[in-house]
């Protein structure tokens, strides 16, 4: 696997855990078959099944957190208290099914949280090494497209789930291009850098905190917005049962239009 291209000045805890995750994923791909990586080996702290690939990468992140002396909140392990004022909220492998089967669309994504507020975020695309870093209150080096209208937009969507089919089609009928990549953290990074105009969960309440917390820093730093379909605030919370329908958009206008279109 290519080496993670961590931006200069990234917080050492984010950098160390991202590198550990990328190394572990690359080693796992060489050691296990696709079916072995996809095998469910436990039930995560968030109540969803843990694939072997998730466990391998998270174990490497846990070791790195101990070495750098920060706490960890992760979908598999839950909250791990290392006696620090800082906590990393991390999705070790976003796009686990892609990662296990060799589809090159998966990533590490996390945010550094101080006093319950995310202050810095990092997303690293495993198969390319590309990385997006951002800090609260600072403009990112990359920018969104600035698009304000859904008509003709390029939009990433979650796959249509039961009960969301009509909302999904309302968005698809207005957009120019629809992509379903199955990796929210990468898709919101693509919004931030202007590769696509928006990303949305059209009402399935699929997202956990770690699916969105990196985007909560990265997308606004690039000029965009991160919203919840039903207006619920995205807050740092140790309760991993909480869910959101996240929307990342190039502009507030596009975000609002996506919400009104989804809600019908």
Secondary structure, DSSP 8 states (H G I E B T S, - for coil): -------TT--HHHHHHHHHHHHHHHHHHHHS-HHHHH-EEEE-TTSSEEEHHHHHHHHHHHHHHHHHT-EEEETTTEEE--S-SEEEEEEEEESHHHHHHT-S--EEEEEEEETTEEEEEEEEETTT--EEEEETTS--SS-------STT-EEEE----TT-HHHHHHHHHH-SEEE--S-HHHHHHHHHHTSSSEEE--S---B-HHHHHHHHHHHHHTT-EEEETT-------S-TT--B-EEEESSHHHHHHHHHHHH-
